[in-house]
Amino acid sequence: MSKLLSVLIAAAFAFVSAGSFAASHGGAMKDDKKMEKKEEKKEEKKAEKKEEKKEEKKEEKKDEKKAEKKEEKKDEKKADKKEEKKEEKKADKK
């Protein structure tokens, strides 16, 4: 009788353990359509981020080019002013 009782307790423990294991992993199965939609959304978000980064880089390059052009114009103006001053000094000396 005691052996039967211990066998029954062991069987009950095994049954409960198997049941809890199955319950904890039962939620992992999802709809294939839902999973595909989620993956598509992730891919779209990644593509959008890449496009945004490309646009930002383009804008930065444009800004850099504008800044370089401004600097070149300033340098040219300075050079022109220096030349004018030199010419004025030469004209004053004559």
Number of C-alpha atoms within 10 A of each C-alpha: 6 7 8 9 10 11 12 12 12 12 12 12 12 12 12 12 12 11 11 12 11 11 11 9 9 10 8 8 7 9 8 9 9 10 11 11 11 12 12 12 12 12 12 12 12 12 12 12 12 12 12 12 12 12 12 12 12 12 12 12 12 12 12 12 12 12 12 12 12 12 12 12 12 12 12 12 12 12 12 12 12 12 12 12 12 12 12 12 11 10 9 8 7 6
